[in-house]
Amino acid sequence: MDDTEEAQAWIEAVTHDPFDDSLSFLANLKTGVRLCKLINAIKPGSVKKVSESTMAFRQIDNINMFLKGCQAMGMPASDCFGAKKLFDEGDCRKEVLNTLESLGGLCQAQGVAVPVFGKNKYATKNTRVWTDEQKLRQARADRGSMLMQGSSGTMERVGESSSGITFGNS
């Protein structure tokens, strides 16, 4: 099973809406309707009104609404493909798959009840609580490191200008 087949199977499992086998993977996503159904299945109400229109600007709006829904869930804009590029069915298969994999990873990280998909895993919050004793012990341990000393004693060698080289005022 190649990447597009895995992505198609995941979308079909989440939306319960089978792809049209007579169309390519990207052609099935081109109108944006299937993508809107996907984001609404993951996070209900993400796209208020899905347009079934065949007009190009409506289809591009659908794709943009899907991408905005992804970003509202916490996906960085850099992980999203370009709506116009998908609509034009340009060479964007890899970008679309990367966005879908990121969405799958985001669902895993947020505990959304959808099938697991994608290689991407978003970090989850790992809050640490330090006691005052631990903070004090760490502060004492850090006093001796070169980073904590700054340039003191490293760059300013006072009293070592016996070489006769002077800069500025002489």
C-alpha positions as a Markdown table, in Angstrom:
| # | Residue | x | y | z |
|---|---|---|---|---|
| 1 | Met | 0.0 | 0.0 | 0.0 |
| 2 | Asp | 1.6 | 3.3 | -1.1 |
| 3 | Asp | 1.3 | 6.6 | 0.8 |
| 4 | Thr | -1.8 | 7.9 | -1.2 |
| 5 | Glu | -3.6 | 4.6 | -0.6 |
| 6 | Glu | -2.9 | 4.9 | 3.1 |
| 7 | Ala | -4.1 | 8.5 | 3.2 |
| 8 | Gln | -7.2 | 7.6 | 1.2 |
| 9 | Ala | -8.0 | 4.7 | 3.6 |
| 10 | Trp | -7.6 | 7.0 | 6.6 |
| 11 | Ile | -9.8 | 9.7 | 5.2 |
| 12 | Glu | -12.5 | 7.2 | 4.3 |
| 13 | Ala | -12.3 | 5.7 | 7.8 |
| 14 | Val | -12.6 | 9.0 | 9.5 |
| 15 | Thr | -15.3 | 10.5 | 7.2 |
| 16 | His | -17.2 | 7.2 | 6.4 |
| 17 | Asp | -17.3 | 8.6 | 2.8 |
| 18 | Pro | -15.7 | 6.4 | 0.1 |
| 19 | Phe | -13.5 | 8.0 | -2.6 |
| 20 | Asp | -14.6 | 8.0 | -6.3 |
| 21 | Asp | -12.5 | 5.2 | -7.8 |
| 22 | Ser | -12.7 | 6.8 | -11.3 |
| 23 | Leu | -10.8 | 9.9 | -10.0 |
| 24 | Ser | -7.2 | 10.3 | -8.8 |
| 25 | Phe | -6.3 | 10.9 | -5.2 |
| 26 | Leu | -5.8 | 14.6 | -5.7 |
| 27 | Ala | -8.9 | 14.9 | -7.9 |
| 28 | Asn | -11.0 | 13.5 | -5.1 |
| 29 | Leu | -9.7 | 16.3 | -2.8 |
| 30 | Lys | -9.8 | 19.1 | -5.4 |
| 31 | Thr | -13.3 | 20.4 | -4.5 |
| 32 | Gly | -12.4 | 20.6 | -0.9 |
| 33 | Val | -15.6 | 19.0 | 0.2 |
| 34 | Arg | -13.9 | 15.8 | 1.3 |
| 35 | Leu | -11.3 | 17.8 | 3.2 |
| 36 | Cys | -14.0 | 19.8 | 5.0 |
| 37 | Lys | -15.8 | 16.6 | 5.9 |
| 38 | Leu | -12.5 | 15.3 | 7.3 |
| 39 | Ile | -11.8 | 18.3 | 9.5 |
| 40 | Asn | -15.4 | 18.4 | 10.7 |
| 41 | Ala | -15.2 | 14.7 | 11.6 |
| 42 | Ile | -12.1 | 15.4 | 13.6 |
| 43 | Lys | -13.2 | 18.7 | 15.2 |
| 44 | Pro | -17.0 | 19.2 | 14.7 |
| 45 | Gly | -17.9 | 22.7 | 13.6 |
| 46 | Ser | -14.5 | 23.6 | 12.1 |
| 47 | Val | -16.1 | 24.4 | 8.8 |
| 48 | Lys | -19.6 | 26.0 | 9.2 |
| 49 | Lys | -20.7 | 25.8 | 5.6 |
| 50 | Val | -19.3 | 23.5 | 3.0 |
| 51 | Ser | -19.9 | 24.6 | -0.5 |
| 52 | Glu | -20.9 | 21.9 | -3.0 |
| 53 | Ser | -20.6 | 24.4 | -5.9 |
| 54 | Thr | -18.5 | 23.7 | -9.0 |
| 55 | Met | -17.3 | 27.3 | -9.1 |
| 56 | Ala | -13.5 | 27.5 | -8.7 |
| 57 | Phe | -13.4 | 30.1 | -6.0 |
| 58 | Arg | -15.9 | 28.2 | -3.8 |
| 59 | Gln | -13.8 | 25.0 | -4.1 |
| 60 | Ile | -10.7 | 27.0 | -3.2 |
| 61 | Asp | -12.6 | 28.5 | -0.2 |
| 62 | Asn | -13.4 | 24.9 | 0.9 |
| 63 | Ile | -9.7 | 24.0 | 0.8 |
| 64 | Asn | -8.8 | 27.2 | 2.7 |
| 65 | Met | -11.4 | 26.4 | 5.3 |
| 66 | Phe | -9.9 | 23.0 | 5.8 |
| 67 | Leu | -6.4 | 24.5 | 6.2 |
| 68 | Lys | -7.7 | 27.1 | 8.7 |
| 69 | Gly | -9.4 | 24.3 | 10.7 |
| 70 | Cys | -6.0 | 22.5 | 10.8 |
| 71 | Gln | -4.3 | 25.6 | 12.0 |
| 72 | Ala | -7.0 | 26.2 | 14.6 |
| 73 | Met | -6.2 | 22.7 | 16.0 |
| 74 | Gly | -2.5 | 23.9 | 16.4 |
| 75 | Met | -0.9 | 22.9 | 13.1 |
| 76 | Pro | 1.8 | 25.3 | 12.0 |
| 77 | Ala | 1.1 | 27.1 | 8.7 |
| 78 | Ser | 4.4 | 25.7 | 7.4 |
| 79 | Asp | 2.9 | 22.2 | 7.6 |
| 80 | Cys | 0.0 | 23.2 | 5.3 |
| 81 | Phe | 0.0 | 22.8 | 1.5 |
| 82 | Gly | -1.2 | 25.6 | -0.8 |
| 83 | Ala | -4.9 | 25.6 | -1.7 |
| 84 | Lys | -4.4 | 27.0 | -5.2 |
| 85 | Lys | -1.8 | 24.4 | -5.9 |
| 86 | Leu | -4.1 | 21.5 | -5.0 |
| 87 | Phe | -7.0 | 23.1 | -6.9 |
| 88 | Asp | -4.8 | 23.4 | -10.1 |
| 89 | Glu | -3.8 | 19.7 | -9.4 |
| 90 | Gly | -0.2 | 20.8 | -9.7 |
| 91 | Asp | 2.7 | 18.6 | -8.4 |
| 92 | Cys | 1.6 | 18.8 | -4.8 |
| 93 | Arg | 0.9 | 15.2 | -3.9 |
| 94 | Lys | 3.8 | 15.2 | -1.4 |
| 95 | Glu | 2.7 | 18.4 | 0.3 |
| 96 | Val | -0.9 | 17.2 | 0.6 |
| 97 | Leu | 0.3 | 13.9 | 2.1 |
| 98 | Asn | 2.6 | 15.8 | 4.5 |
| 99 | Thr | -0.3 | 17.9 | 5.7 |
| 100 | Leu | -2.5 | 14.9 | 6.2 |
| 101 | Glu | 0.2 | 13.1 | 8.1 |
| 102 | Ser | 0.7 | 16.2 | 10.3 |
| 103 | Leu | -3.0 | 16.2 | 10.9 |
| 104 | Gly | -2.9 | 12.6 | 11.9 |
| 105 | Gly | -0.1 | 13.2 | 14.3 |
| 106 | Leu | -1.9 | 16.2 | 15.7 |
| 107 | Cys | -4.9 | 14.0 | 16.3 |
| 108 | Gln | -2.8 | 11.5 | 18.2 |
| 109 | Ala | -1.2 | 14.2 | 20.3 |
| 110 | Gln | -4.6 | 15.7 | 21.2 |
| 111 | Gly | -6.2 | 12.4 | 21.9 |
| 112 | Val | -8.8 | 12.7 | 19.1 |
| 113 | Ala | -10.7 | 9.4 | 18.6 |
| 114 | Val | -9.7 | 8.7 | 15.0 |
| 115 | Pro | -7.6 | 5.9 | 13.5 |
| 116 | Val | -3.8 | 6.4 | 13.8 |
| 117 | Phe | -2.2 | 7.9 | 10.7 |
| 118 | Gly | 1.1 | 9.5 | 9.8 |
| 119 | Lys | 4.6 | 9.4 | 10.9 |
| 120 | Asn | 4.6 | 12.8 | 12.5 |
| 121 | Lys | 4.1 | 13.0 | 16.2 |
| 122 | Tyr | 3.5 | 16.3 | 17.9 |
| 123 | Ala | 5.1 | 16.9 | 21.3 |
| 124 | Thr | 2.9 | 16.8 | 24.3 |
| 125 | Lys | 3.2 | 19.1 | 27.3 |
| 126 | Asn | 5.6 | 17.8 | 29.9 |
| 127 | Thr | 5.3 | 20.2 | 32.8 |
| 128 | Arg | 8.0 | 19.9 | 35.4 |
| 129 | Val | 7.7 | 21.1 | 39.0 |
| 130 | Trp | 10.9 | 21.8 | 40.9 |
| 131 | Thr | 11.1 | 22.1 | 44.6 |
| 132 | Asp | 13.0 | 25.1 | 46.2 |
| 133 | Glu | 15.7 | 22.7 | 47.3 |
| 134 | Gln | 16.2 | 21.4 | 43.8 |
| 135 | Lys | 16.4 | 24.9 | 42.4 |
| 136 | Leu | 18.9 | 26.0 | 45.1 |
| 137 | Arg | 21.1 | 22.9 | 44.5 |
| 138 | Gln | 21.1 | 23.6 | 40.7 |
| 139 | Ala | 22.0 | 27.2 | 41.2 |
| 140 | Arg | 25.0 | 26.2 | 43.3 |
| 141 | Ala | 26.1 | 23.7 | 40.7 |
| 142 | Asp | 25.9 | 26.3 | 37.9 |
| 143 | Arg | 28.1 | 28.9 | 39.6 |
| 144 | Gly | 31.3 | 27.2 | 38.4 |
| 145 | Ser | 30.4 | 26.7 | 34.7 |
| 146 | Met | 32.1 | 29.0 | 32.1 |
| 147 | Leu | 28.7 | 30.0 | 30.7 |
| 148 | Met | 27.5 | 31.3 | 34.1 |
| 149 | Gln | 30.7 | 33.4 | 34.5 |
| 150 | Gly | 30.3 | 35.3 | 31.3 |
| 151 | Ser | 33.5 | 37.0 | 30.1 |
| 152 | Ser | 34.9 | 37.6 | 33.5 |
| 153 | Gly | 38.4 | 36.3 | 33.7 |
| 154 | Thr | 38.3 | 35.0 | 30.1 |
| 155 | Met | 38.4 | 37.9 | 27.8 |
| 156 | Glu | 39.6 | 40.6 | 30.1 |
| 157 | Arg | 43.1 | 39.7 | 31.1 |
| 158 | Val | 44.0 | 42.7 | 33.3 |
| 159 | Gly | 47.7 | 43.0 | 33.9 |
| 160 | Glu | 48.8 | 40.9 | 31.0 |
| 161 | Ser | 49.5 | 43.7 | 28.5 |
| 162 | Ser | 53.3 | 43.3 | 28.7 |
| 163 | Ser | 53.6 | 42.6 | 25.0 |
| 164 | Gly | 53.7 | 46.3 | 24.3 |
| 165 | Ile | 50.8 | 46.2 | 21.8 |
| 166 | Thr | 48.3 | 48.9 | 22.6 |
| 167 | Phe | 45.1 | 49.8 | 21.0 |
| 168 | Gly | 43.5 | 53.3 | 20.9 |
| 169 | Asn | 45.1 | 55.8 | 23.3 |
| 170 | Ser | 48.9 | 55.6 | 23.4 |
